[in-house]
Amino acid sequence: MKIYTNDDVSPDSLKGERIAIIGYGSQGRAHASNLKDSGADVVVGLRPGGAGEVKAKADGHTVLSVADACKEATIIAILTPDMTHADLYKDVIEPNAPKGVALLFAHGFSVLYGRVAPRADMDVILVAPKGPGDLVRREYQRGRGVPSLFAVDRDVSGKAAQKALGYARGIGGTVGGVIETSFKEETETDLFGEQAV
């Protein structure tokens, strides 16, 4: 089993990418802030007037509607709760996502169980830190990182793994170590951990 670290992933992996973080809860806030501090081009897509918008602006992020955030993105990270993914994707993300965009998840549930069926032109990737968002942020700020998993469900661009690993590096995952998995394995082990352990 290979563990990817900073030595394996170029700091320029996200050069030229615009990342739209959709959602500003525990993971969304940590990912957006860590990526921004890593020098990535980040926008946050949120419902106008919500509590998340106030927080994200206070944290120094560019905040747009979800539709507008998607329009210019090359990577769209869906970091809202799983139960929102189906409608959010169908109603807002898919109609506004550029051709060839990478769709990124922090949990494989929605893709594995068919709640989201990404368009055929999209890379479909996963980056899942093995800890809550506040820990992901705190460890990053200390110069450390939370170990993470990454997976590629679909590679249309030929660069899906590079994008996932670049994103993992941007949130601090490659300091803690990143292991490759699959959407199925990540989802089933996560559900087992939550429900049975």
VEXVEXLUM-251836 format. One record per residue: residue in one letter; x, y, z of N, C-alpha, C in turn. Coordinates in nm, 2 decimals. Each point is the difference from the previous one (the first is absolute). Layout:
! residues N
+-------+--------+--------+--------+--------+--------+--------+--------+--------+--------+
! fivex !   n.xx !   n.yy !   n.zz !  ca.xx !  ca.yy !  ca.zz !   c.xx !   c.yy !   c.zz !
+-------+--------+--------+--------+--------+--------+--------+--------+--------+--------+
!     A !      X !      Y !      Z !      X !      Y !      Z !      X !      Y !      Z !
...
+-------+--------+--------+--------+--------+--------+--------+--------+--------+--------+
***
This chain:
! residues 197
+-------+--------+--------+--------+--------+--------+--------+--------+--------+--------+
! fivex !   n.xx !   n.yy !   n.zz !  ca.xx !  ca.yy !  ca.zz !   c.xx !   c.yy !   c.zz !
+-------+--------+--------+--------+--------+--------+--------+--------+--------+--------+
!     M !   0.08 !  -0.12 !   0.00 !  -0.08 !   0.12 !   0.00 !   0.09 !   0.12 !   0.00 !
!     K !  -0.03 !   0.09 !  -0.10 !   0.08 !   0.13 !  -0.01 !  -0.07 !   0.11 !   0.09 !
!     I !   0.08 !   0.07 !   0.07 !  -0.04 !   0.11 !   0.08 !   0.06 !   0.13 !  -0.07 !
!     Y !  -0.09 !   0.08 !  -0.06 !   0.05 !   0.12 !  -0.07 !   0.02 !   0.11 !   0.10 !
!     T !   0.12 !   0.07 !  -0.01 !   0.04 !   0.11 !   0.09 !   0.03 !   0.12 !  -0.09 !
!     N !   0.05 !   0.11 !   0.06 !   0.04 !   0.12 !  -0.07 !   0.10 !  -0.03 !  -0.11 !
!     D !   0.09 !  -0.10 !   0.03 !   0.10 !  -0.04 !  -0.10 !  -0.05 !  -0.05 !  -0.13 !
!     D !  -0.13 !  -0.05 !   0.01 !  -0.06 !  -0.07 !  -0.12 !  -0.09 !   0.10 !  -0.08 !
!     V !  -0.03 !   0.11 !   0.06 !  -0.10 !   0.09 !  -0.07 !   0.06 !   0.14 !  -0.01 !
!     S !   0.00 !   0.05 !  -0.12 !   0.06 !   0.13 !  -0.03 !  -0.09 !   0.11 !   0.07 !
!     P !   0.07 !   0.10 !   0.06 !  -0.08 !   0.12 !   0.05 !  -0.07 !   0.07 !  -0.11 !
!     D !   0.04 !  -0.02 !  -0.13 !  -0.07 !   0.06 !  -0.11 !  -0.11 !  -0.08 !  -0.06 !
!     S !  -0.04 !  -0.11 !   0.07 !  -0.11 !  -0.09 !  -0.05 !  -0.13 !   0.07 !  -0.03 !
!     L !  -0.03 !   0.11 !   0.07 !  -0.13 !   0.07 !  -0.02 !   0.02 !   0.13 !  -0.08 !
!     K !   0.12 !   0.02 !  -0.06 !   0.02 !   0.12 !  -0.08 !  -0.10 !   0.00 !  -0.11 !
!     G !  -0.06 !   0.11 !  -0.02 !  -0.10 !   0.02 !  -0.11 !  -0.14 !  -0.06 !   0.03 !
!     E !  -0.01 !  -0.06 !   0.12 !  -0.14 !  -0.05 !   0.03 !  -0.07 !   0.11 !   0.09 !
!     R !  -0.13 !   0.01 !  -0.03 !  -0.09 !   0.08 !   0.09 !  -0.09 !  -0.10 !   0.07 !
!     I !   0.01 !   0.00 !   0.14 !  -0.08 !  -0.09 !   0.08 !  -0.12 !   0.07 !   0.06 !
!     A !  -0.12 !  -0.06 !  -0.03 !  -0.12 !   0.05 !   0.06 !  -0.03 !  -0.09 !   0.12 !
!     I !   0.00 !   0.05 !   0.12 !  -0.04 !  -0.08 !   0.12 !  -0.15 !   0.03 !   0.02 !
!     I !  -0.08 !  -0.11 !  -0.01 !  -0.14 !   0.02 !   0.02 !  -0.04 !  -0.05 !   0.14 !
!     G !  -0.04 !   0.09 !   0.08 !  -0.03 !  -0.03 !   0.14 !   0.11 !   0.06 !   0.09 !
!     Y !  -0.04 !   0.04 !   0.12 !   0.09 !   0.06 !   0.09 !  -0.02 !  -0.05 !   0.14 !
!     G !  -0.03 !  -0.13 !   0.01 !  -0.01 !  -0.06 !   0.13 !   0.14 !  -0.04 !   0.05 !
!     S !   0.01 !  -0.11 !   0.08 !   0.12 !  -0.04 !   0.06 !   0.12 !  -0.02 !  -0.10 !
!     Q !  -0.03 !  -0.09 !  -0.10 !   0.10 !  -0.02 !  -0.10 !   0.02 !   0.11 !  -0.10 !
!     G !  -0.11 !   0.06 !  -0.04 !   0.01 !   0.11 !  -0.10 !   0.08 !   0.12 !   0.05 !
!     R !  -0.02 !   0.03 !   0.12 !   0.08 !   0.12 !   0.06 !   0.15 !  -0.04 !   0.00 !
!     A !   0.03 !  -0.12 !   0.05 !   0.14 !  -0.04 !   0.01 !   0.06 !  -0.01 !  -0.14 !
!     H !  -0.06 !  -0.06 !  -0.09 !   0.06 !  -0.02 !  -0.13 !   0.02 !   0.13 !  -0.07 !
!     A !  -0.10 !   0.09 !   0.00 !   0.01 !   0.13 !  -0.06 !   0.12 !   0.08 !   0.06 !
!     S !   0.01 !   0.00 !   0.13 !   0.10 !   0.08 !   0.06 !   0.14 !  -0.06 !  -0.02 !
!     N !   0.01 !  -0.13 !   0.01 !   0.13 !  -0.06 !  -0.02 !   0.05 !   0.01 !  -0.15 !
!     L !  -0.09 !  -0.02 !  -0.09 !   0.03 !   0.02 !  -0.14 !   0.05 !   0.14 !  -0.03 !
!     K !  -0.08 !   0.10 !   0.05 !   0.04 !   0.14 !  -0.02 !   0.13 !   0.03 !   0.06 !
!     D !   0.03 !  -0.05 !   0.12 !   0.13 !   0.02 !   0.06 !   0.11 !  -0.07 !  -0.07 !
!     S !  -0.03 !  -0.10 !  -0.08 !   0.10 !  -0.07 !  -0.08 !   0.02 !   0.06 !  -0.13 !
!     G !  -0.07 !   0.11 !  -0.03 !   0.02 !   0.08 !  -0.12 !  -0.09 !  -0.04 !  -0.12 !
!     A !  -0.11 !  -0.08 !   0.03 !  -0.09 !  -0.04 !  -0.10 !  -0.10 !   0.11 !  -0.03 !
!     D !  -0.06 !  -0.01 !  -0.12 !  -0.10 !   0.10 !  -0.04 !  -0.13 !  -0.06 !   0.04 !
!     V !  -0.06 !   0.05 !   0.11 !  -0.12 !  -0.05 !   0.06 !  -0.12 !   0.10 !   0.00 !
!     V !  -0.12 !  -0.05 !  -0.03 !  -0.12 !   0.07 !   0.02 !  -0.09 !  -0.09 !   0.08 !
!     V !  -0.09 !   0.06 !   0.08 !  -0.09 !  -0.07 !   0.08 !  -0.14 !   0.02 !  -0.05 !
!     G !  -0.07 !  -0.11 !  -0.04 !  -0.14 !   0.01 !  -0.05 !  -0.10 !  -0.02 !   0.11 !
!     L !  -0.09 !   0.10 !   0.03 !  -0.09 !  -0.02 !   0.11 !  -0.13 !   0.07 !  -0.03 !
!     R !  -0.10 !  -0.04 !   0.07 !  -0.14 !   0.07 !  -0.01 !   0.02 !   0.14 !   0.05 !
!     P !  -0.04 !   0.10 !  -0.08 !   0.01 !   0.14 !   0.05 !  -0.09 !   0.02 !   0.12 !
!     G !   0.06 !   0.08 !   0.10 !  -0.07 !   0.03 !   0.12 !   0.01 !  -0.10 !   0.11 !
!     G !   0.07 !  -0.11 !  -0.02 !   0.00 !  -0.10 !   0.10 !   0.12 !   0.03 !   0.10 !
!     A !   0.00 !  -0.08 !   0.11 !   0.10 !   0.02 !   0.10 !   0.14 !  -0.04 !  -0.05 !
!     G !   0.01 !  -0.09 !  -0.09 !   0.13 !  -0.04 !  -0.06 !   0.06 !   0.12 !  -0.08 !
!     E !  -0.08 !   0.07 !  -0.07 !   0.05 !   0.12 !  -0.08 !   0.07 !   0.10 !   0.10 !
!     V !  -0.06 !   0.03 !   0.11 !   0.05 !   0.09 !   0.10 !   0.14 !  -0.05 !   0.05 !
!     K !   0.00 !  -0.13 !   0.03 !   0.13 !  -0.06 !   0.05 !   0.11 !   0.00 !  -0.11 !
!     A !  -0.04 !  -0.04 !  -0.12 !   0.10 !  -0.01 !  -0.10 !   0.06 !   0.14 !  -0.04 !
!     K !  -0.09 !   0.10 !   0.00 !   0.05 !   0.13 !  -0.03 !   0.09 !   0.05 !   0.11 !
!     A !  -0.03 !  -0.03 !   0.13 !   0.08 !   0.04 !   0.11 !   0.13 !  -0.07 !   0.00 !
!     D !   0.01 !  -0.12 !  -0.06 !   0.12 !  -0.08 !  -0.02 !   0.09 !   0.05 !  -0.12 !
!     G !  -0.06 !   0.10 !  -0.07 !   0.08 !   0.06 !  -0.11 !  -0.02 !  -0.07 !  -0.14 !
!     H !  -0.10 !  -0.08 !  -0.01 !  -0.03 !  -0.07 !  -0.13 !  -0.08 !   0.08 !  -0.09 !
!     T !   0.02 !  -0.03 !  -0.13 !  -0.09 !   0.05 !  -0.10 !  -0.13 !  -0.09 !   0.00 !
!     V !  -0.11 !   0.06 !   0.02 !  -0.13 !  -0.08 !   0.01 !  -0.09 !   0.04 !  -0.11 !
!     L !  -0.05 !  -0.11 !  -0.07 !  -0.09 !   0.02 !  -0.11 !  -0.12 !  -0.09 !   0.02 !
!     S !  -0.10 !   0.01 !  -0.08 !  -0.11 !  -0.10 !   0.00 !   0.06 !  -0.13 !  -0.05 !
!     V !  -0.07 !  -0.11 !   0.03 !   0.05 !  -0.13 !  -0.04 !   0.01 !   0.00 !  -0.15 !
!     A !  -0.10 !   0.05 !  -0.07 !   0.00 !   0.00 !  -0.15 !   0.12 !   0.07 !  -0.05 !
!     D !   0.03 !   0.12 !   0.05 !   0.11 !   0.09 !  -0.05 !   0.13 !  -0.06 !   0.04 !
!     A !   0.01 !  -0.06 !   0.11 !   0.13 !  -0.07 !   0.05 !   0.04 !  -0.11 !  -0.10 !
!     C !  -0.11 !  -0.07 !  -0.05 !   0.03 !  -0.12 !  -0.09 !   0.04 !   0.05 !  -0.14 !
!     K !  -0.05 !   0.11 !  -0.04 !   0.02 !   0.04 !  -0.14 !   0.14 !   0.02 !  -0.04 !
!     E !   0.09 !   0.04 !   0.09 !   0.14 !   0.03 !  -0.04 !   0.09 !  -0.11 !   0.06 !
!     A !  -0.05 !  -0.10 !   0.06 !   0.08 !  -0.10 !   0.08 !   0.06 !  -0.10 !  -0.10 !
!     T !   0.11 !  -0.06 !   0.04 !   0.06 !  -0.12 !  -0.07 !  -0.01 !  -0.12 !   0.10 !
!     I !  -0.02 !   0.03 !   0.13 !  -0.02 !  -0.10 !   0.10 !  -0.12 !   0.05 !   0.08 !
!     I !  -0.10 !  -0.08 !   0.01 !  -0.12 !   0.03 !   0.09 !   0.00 !  -0.10 !   0.11 !
!     A !   0.02 !   0.05 !   0.13 !   0.00 !  -0.09 !   0.11 !  -0.13 !   0.01 !   0.07 !
!     I !  -0.08 !  -0.11 !   0.00 !  -0.13 !   0.00 !   0.07 !   0.02 !  -0.04 !   0.14 !
!     L !  -0.01 !   0.09 !   0.09 !   0.02 !  -0.02 !   0.14 !  -0.12 !   0.03 !   0.09 !
!     T !  -0.11 !  -0.01 !  -0.05 !  -0.13 !   0.01 !   0.07 !  -0.03 !  -0.14 !   0.06 !
!     P !  -0.10 !   0.00 !   0.09 !  -0.04 !  -0.14 !   0.05 !  -0.05 !  -0.09 !  -0.12 !
!     D !   0.02 !  -0.13 !   0.02 !  -0.03 !  -0.09 !  -0.11 !  -0.15 !   0.01 !  -0.05 !
!     M !  -0.09 !   0.02 !   0.10 !  -0.14 !   0.01 !  -0.04 !  -0.04 !   0.11 !  -0.09 !
!     T !   0.09 !   0.10 !  -0.02 !  -0.03 !   0.11 !  -0.09 !   0.06 !  -0.02 !  -0.14 !
!     H !   0.09 !  -0.10 !  -0.01 !   0.08 !  -0.01 !  -0.13 !  -0.09 !  -0.02 !  -0.12 !
!     A !  -0.10 !  -0.09 !   0.00 !  -0.08 !  -0.03 !  -0.12 !  -0.06 !   0.13 !  -0.06 !
!     D !  -0.08 !   0.07 !   0.08 !  -0.07 !   0.12 !  -0.05 !   0.10 !   0.11 !  -0.03 !
!     L !   0.10 !   0.02 !   0.08 !   0.10 !   0.10 !  -0.03 !   0.07 !  -0.02 !  -0.13 !
!     Y !   0.04 !  -0.13 !  -0.02 !   0.07 !  -0.03 !  -0.13 !  -0.09 !   0.02 !  -0.12 !
!     K !  -0.12 !  -0.06 !   0.01 !  -0.09 !   0.00 !  -0.11 !  -0.05 !   0.14 !  -0.04 !
!     D !  -0.04 !   0.08 !   0.11 !  -0.06 !   0.13 !  -0.02 !   0.09 !   0.11 !  -0.03 !
!     V !   0.12 !   0.00 !   0.07 !   0.09 !   0.12 !  -0.01 !   0.14 !  -0.04 !  -0.06 !
!     I !   0.06 !  -0.10 !   0.05 !   0.14 !  -0.03 !  -0.05 !   0.01 !  -0.04 !  -0.14 !
!     E !  -0.08 !  -0.11 !  -0.04 !   0.01 !  -0.05 !  -0.13 !  -0.03 !   0.11 !  -0.11 !
!     P !  -0.10 !   0.08 !   0.01 !  -0.03 !   0.10 !  -0.10 !   0.10 !   0.11 !  -0.01 !
!     N !   0.08 !   0.02 !   0.10 !   0.10 !   0.11 !   0.00 !   0.14 !  -0.04 !  -0.01 !
!     A !   0.03 !  -0.13 !   0.01 !   0.14 !  -0.05 !   0.00 !   0.05 !  -0.01 !  -0.14 !
!     P !   0.12 !   0.06 !  -0.02 !   0.06 !   0.00 !  -0.13 !   0.04 !  -0.15 !  -0.05 !
!     K !   0.00 !  -0.01 !  -0.13 !   0.04 !  -0.13 !  -0.05 !   0.14 !  -0.04 !   0.05 !
!     G !   0.02 !  -0.12 !   0.04 !   0.14 !  -0.05 !   0.04 !   0.03 !   0.03 !   0.14 !
!     V !  -0.09 !   0.05 !   0.08 !   0.03 !   0.04 !   0.14 !   0.03 !  -0.13 !   0.08 !
!     A !   0.07 !   0.00 !   0.11 !   0.01 !  -0.11 !   0.09 !  -0.09 !   0.02 !   0.12 !
!     L !  -0.08 !  -0.10 !   0.03 !  -0.09 !   0.00 !   0.11 !   0.06 !  -0.07 !   0.11 !
!     L !   0.02 !   0.06 !   0.12 !   0.07 !  -0.05 !   0.11 !  -0.10 !  -0.02 !   0.12 !
!     F !   0.02 !  -0.11 !   0.07 !  -0.08 !  -0.03 !   0.12 !   0.09 !  -0.03 !   0.11 !
!     A !  -0.05 !   0.02 !   0.13 !   0.08 !  -0.04 !   0.11 !  -0.05 !  -0.13 !   0.06 !
!     H !  -0.11 !  -0.06 !  -0.06 !  -0.05 !  -0.12 !   0.04 !  -0.07 !  -0.06 !  -0.13 !
!     G !   0.02 !  -0.14 !  -0.02 !  -0.05 !  -0.06 !  -0.12 !  -0.14 !  -0.04 !  -0.01 !
!     F !  -0.08 !   0.02 !   0.11 !  -0.14 !  -0.05 !   0.01 !  -0.08 !   0.04 !  -0.12 !
!     S !  -0.01 !   0.13 !  -0.04 !  -0.09 !   0.04 !  -0.10 !   0.03 !  -0.06 !  -0.14 !
!     V !   0.12 !  -0.02 !  -0.03 !   0.04 !  -0.06 !  -0.13 !  -0.02 !  -0.15 !   0.01 !
!     L !   0.05 !  -0.06 !   0.10 !  -0.01 !  -0.15 !   0.01 !  -0.15 !  -0.04 !  -0.01 !
!     Y !  -0.09 !   0.07 !   0.07 !  -0.14 !  -0.05 !   0.00 !  -0.08 !   0.08 !  -0.10 !
!     G !   0.06 !   0.06 !  -0.10 !  -0.08 !   0.06 !  -0.11 !  -0.08 !   0.12 !   0.03 !
!     R !   0.02 !   0.06 !   0.11 !  -0.07 !   0.13 !   0.03 !   0.04 !   0.11 !  -0.09 !
!     V !   0.13 !   0.00 !  -0.04 !   0.05 !   0.09 !  -0.09 !   0.06 !  -0.08 !  -0.12 !
!     A !  -0.04 !   0.03 !  -0.12 !   0.05 !  -0.06 !  -0.12 !   0.07 !   0.11 !  -0.08 !
!     P !   0.13 !   0.02 !   0.02 !   0.07 !   0.11 !  -0.07 !   0.00 !  -0.02 !  -0.15 !
!     R !  -0.01 !   0.12 !  -0.07 !   0.01 !   0.00 !  -0.14 !   0.12 !  -0.08 !  -0.05 !
!     A !  -0.01 !  -0.05 !  -0.12 !   0.10 !  -0.09 !  -0.06 !   0.13 !   0.08 !  -0.02 !
!     D !   0.00 !   0.13 !  -0.01 !   0.12 !   0.08 !  -0.03 !   0.08 !   0.03 !   0.12 !
!     M !  -0.05 !  -0.04 !   0.12 !   0.06 !   0.05 !   0.13 !   0.10 !  -0.11 !   0.05 !
!     D !   0.11 !   0.04 !   0.05 !   0.08 !  -0.08 !   0.09 !  -0.08 !  -0.01 !   0.14 !
!     V !   0.01 !  -0.12 !   0.06 !  -0.07 !  -0.02 !   0.13 !   0.10 !  -0.05 !   0.10 !
!     I !   0.03 !   0.09 !   0.10 !   0.11 !  -0.03 !   0.09 !  -0.04 !   0.01 !   0.15 !
!     L !   0.08 !  -0.05 !   0.09 !  -0.03 !   0.01 !   0.14 !   0.12 !   0.03 !   0.08 !
!     V !  -0.01 !   0.09 !   0.09 !   0.11 !   0.03 !   0.10 !  -0.07 !   0.00 !   0.14 !
!     A !   0.03 !  -0.09 !   0.08 !  -0.07 !  -0.02 !   0.13 !   0.10 !   0.00 !   0.12 !
!     P !   0.01 !   0.12 !   0.06 !   0.09 !   0.00 !   0.13 !  -0.07 !  -0.09 !   0.10 !
!     K !   0.09 !  -0.07 !   0.08 !  -0.05 !  -0.09 !   0.10 !  -0.01 !   0.08 !   0.14 !
!     G !  -0.08 !   0.10 !  -0.01 !  -0.02 !   0.08 !   0.13 !  -0.10 !   0.11 !  -0.03 !
!     P !  -0.06 !   0.06 !   0.10 !  -0.09 !   0.11 !  -0.02 !   0.07 !   0.13 !  -0.05 !
!     G !  -0.08 !   0.09 !  -0.06 !   0.05 !   0.12 !  -0.06 !   0.09 !   0.08 !   0.10 !
!     D !  -0.05 !   0.02 !   0.12 !   0.08 !   0.08 !   0.09 !   0.14 !  -0.05 !   0.03 !
!     L !   0.01 !  -0.14 !   0.00 !   0.13 !  -0.06 !   0.01 !   0.09 !   0.02 !  -0.13 !
!     V !  -0.07 !  -0.01 !  -0.11 !   0.07 !   0.02 !  -0.13 !   0.06 !   0.14 !   0.00 !
!     R !  -0.07 !   0.10 !   0.04 !   0.04 !   0.13 !   0.00 !   0.11 !   0.02 !   0.11 !
!     R !  -0.02 !  -0.04 !   0.12 !   0.09 !   0.02 !   0.11 !   0.14 !  -0.07 !  -0.03 !
!     E !   0.00 !  -0.12 !  -0.06 !   0.12 !  -0.07 !  -0.03 !   0.08 !   0.07 !  -0.11 !
!     Y !  -0.08 !   0.05 !  -0.10 !   0.07 !   0.08 !  -0.11 !   0.07 !   0.12 !   0.06 !
!     Q !  -0.07 !   0.07 !   0.09 !   0.06 !   0.13 !   0.05 !   0.12 !  -0.03 !   0.09 !
!     R !   0.01 !  -0.13 !   0.05 !   0.12 !  -0.04 !   0.08 !   0.11 !  -0.05 !  -0.09 !
!     G !  -0.02 !   0.00 !  -0.13 !   0.10 !  -0.06 !  -0.10 !  -0.01 !  -0.15 !  -0.01 !
!     R !  -0.10 !  -0.06 !   0.06 !  -0.02 !  -0.14 !  -0.01 !  -0.12 !  -0.03 !  -0.09 !
!     G !  -0.05 !  -0.12 !  -0.01 !  -0.11 !  -0.03 !  -0.08 !  -0.07 !  -0.12 !   0.04 !
!     V !  -0.13 !  -0.01 !  -0.03 !  -0.08 !  -0.12 !   0.03 !   0.01 !  -0.10 !  -0.11 !
!     P !   0.03 !  -0.12 !   0.03 !   0.01 !  -0.11 !  -0.11 !  -0.13 !   0.00 !  -0.08 !
!     S !   0.01 !  -0.03 !  -0.12 !  -0.12 !   0.01 !  -0.09 !   0.00 !  -0.12 !  -0.10 !
!     L !  -0.11 !  -0.02 !  -0.06 !  -0.02 !  -0.09 !  -0.11 !  -0.03 !   0.07 !  -0.12 !
!     F !   0.04 !  -0.06 !  -0.12 !  -0.05 !   0.06 !  -0.13 !  -0.04 !  -0.11 !  -0.09 !
!     A !  -0.09 !   0.03 !  -0.09 !  -0.04 !  -0.10 !  -0.09 !  -0.04 !   0.07 !  -0.13 !
!     V !   0.01 !  -0.08 !  -0.11 !  -0.04 !   0.05 !  -0.13 !  -0.11 !  -0.10 !  -0.05 !
!     D !  -0.12 !   0.05 !  -0.02 !  -0.11 !  -0.08 !  -0.05 !  -0.01 !   0.01 !  -0.15 !
!     R !   0.04 !   0.11 !  -0.06 !   0.00 !   0.02 !  -0.14 !   0.11 !   0.10 !  -0.04 !
!     D !   0.08 !  -0.04 !  -0.10 !   0.11 !   0.09 !  -0.04 !  -0.02 !   0.03 !  -0.15 !
!     V !  -0.07 !   0.11 !  -0.03 !  -0.02 !   0.04 !  -0.14 !   0.12 !   0.08 !  -0.05 !
!     S !   0.05 !   0.08 !   0.09 !   0.11 !   0.10 !  -0.04 !   0.14 !  -0.07 !  -0.01 !
!     G !   0.01 !  -0.12 !   0.06 !   0.13 !  -0.06 !   0.01 !   0.09 !   0.06 !   0.11 !
!     K !  -0.06 !   0.10 !   0.08 !   0.07 !   0.06 !   0.11 !  -0.08 !   0.00 !   0.13 !
!     A !  -0.10 !  -0.09 !   0.01 !  -0.09 !  -0.01 !   0.11 !   0.08 !  -0.02 !   0.13 !
!     A !   0.09 !  -0.10 !   0.00 !   0.08 !  -0.03 !   0.12 !   0.09 !   0.12 !   0.04 !
!     Q !   0.06 !   0.07 !  -0.10 !   0.08 !   0.11 !   0.03 !  -0.08 !   0.11 !   0.07 !
!     K !  -0.13 !   0.02 !  -0.05 !  -0.08 !   0.10 !   0.06 !  -0.04 !  -0.04 !   0.14 !
!     A !  -0.03 !  -0.12 !   0.02 !  -0.04 !  -0.05 !   0.14 !   0.12 !   0.02 !   0.09 !
!     L !   0.12 !  -0.05 !  -0.04 !   0.12 !   0.01 !   0.09 !   0.04 !   0.15 !   0.02 !
!     G !  -0.02 !   0.08 !  -0.10 !   0.03 !   0.15 !   0.02 !  -0.09 !   0.06 !   0.10 !
!     Y !  -0.13 !  -0.04 !  -0.01 !  -0.10 !   0.05 !   0.10 !   0.04 !  -0.05 !   0.14 !
!     A !   0.03 !  -0.13 !   0.01 !   0.04 !  -0.06 !   0.13 !   0.12 !   0.08 !   0.05 !
!     R !   0.10 !   0.03 !  -0.08 !   0.11 !   0.08 !   0.05 !  -0.04 !   0.13 !   0.05 !
!     G !  -0.09 !   0.07 !  -0.08 !  -0.05 !   0.13 !   0.04 !  -0.07 !   0.01 !   0.13 !
!     I !  -0.06 !  -0.11 !   0.04 !  -0.07 !   0.00 !   0.13 !   0.09 !  -0.05 !   0.11 !
!     G !   0.12 !  -0.04 !  -0.03 !   0.10 !  -0.05 !   0.10 !   0.00 !  -0.16 !   0.01 !
!     G !  -0.07 !  -0.07 !  -0.08 !  -0.01 !  -0.14 !   0.01 !   0.14 !  -0.07 !  -0.03 !
!     T !   0.08 !   0.05 !  -0.09 !   0.12 !  -0.06 !  -0.03 !   0.11 !   0.02 !   0.11 !
!     V !  -0.03 !   0.08 !   0.09 !   0.09 !   0.01 !   0.12 !  -0.03 !  -0.12 !   0.09 !
!     G !  -0.13 !  -0.03 !   0.02 !  -0.04 !  -0.11 !   0.08 !   0.02 !  -0.14 !  -0.07 !
!     G !  -0.01 !   0.01 !  -0.14 !   0.01 !  -0.12 !  -0.08 !  -0.14 !  -0.03 !  -0.07 !
!     V !   0.01 !  -0.03 !  -0.12 !  -0.12 !  -0.03 !  -0.08 !   0.00 !  -0.14 !  -0.06 !
!     I !  -0.10 !  -0.07 !   0.01 !  -0.01 !  -0.14 !  -0.05 !  -0.11 !  -0.01 !  -0.11 !
!     E !   0.03 !  -0.07 !  -0.10 !  -0.10 !  -0.02 !  -0.11 !  -0.10 !  -0.10 !   0.04 !
!     T !  -0.13 !   0.02 !  -0.03 !  -0.11 !  -0.09 !   0.03 !  -0.10 !   0.00 !  -0.12 !
!     S !  -0.12 !  -0.05 !   0.02 !  -0.10 !   0.01 !  -0.10 !  -0.12 !   0.07 !   0.07 !
!     F !  -0.10 !   0.05 !  -0.08 !  -0.12 !   0.05 !   0.06 !  -0.07 !  -0.10 !   0.08 !
!     K !  -0.01 !  -0.12 !  -0.04 !  -0.07 !  -0.11 !   0.07 !   0.07 !  -0.03 !   0.13 !
!     E !   0.13 !  -0.01 !   0.00 !   0.07 !  -0.04 !   0.13 !  -0.01 !   0.12 !   0.10 !
!     E !   0.02 !   0.12 !  -0.05 !  -0.01 !   0.12 !   0.09 !  -0.13 !   0.01 !   0.06 !
!     T !  -0.11 !  -0.02 !  -0.08 !  -0.14 !   0.01 !   0.05 !  -0.03 !  -0.11 !   0.10 !
!     E !   0.03 !  -0.12 !  -0.03 !  -0.03 !  -0.11 !   0.09 !   0.07 !   0.00 !   0.13 !
!     T !   0.13 !   0.04 !  -0.01 !   0.08 !   0.00 !   0.13 !  -0.05 !   0.12 !   0.08 !
!     D !  -0.03 !   0.11 !  -0.06 !  -0.05 !   0.12 !   0.07 !  -0.13 !  -0.03 !   0.07 !
!     L !  -0.09 !  -0.06 !  -0.08 !  -0.13 !  -0.04 !   0.06 !   0.01 !  -0.10 !   0.11 !
!     F !   0.09 !  -0.10 !  -0.01 !   0.02 !  -0.10 !   0.10 !   0.06 !   0.07 !   0.13 !
!     G !   0.09 !   0.09 !  -0.02 !   0.06 !   0.07 !   0.11 !  -0.11 !   0.09 !   0.08 !
!     E !  -0.09 !   0.06 !  -0.08 !  -0.10 !   0.09 !   0.06 !  -0.11 !  -0.09 !   0.07 !
!     Q !  -0.04 !  -0.10 !  -0.06 !  -0.12 !  -0.08 !   0.04 !   0.03 !  -0.11 !   0.10 !
!     A !   0.12 !  -0.06 !  -0.02 !   0.03 !  -0.12 !   0.08 !   0.11 !   0.01 !   0.10 !
!     V !   0.09 !   0.09 !  -0.01 !   0.11 !   0.01 !   0.09 !  -0.03 !   0.09 !   0.11 !
+-------+--------+--------+--------+--------+--------+--------+--------+--------+--------+
***
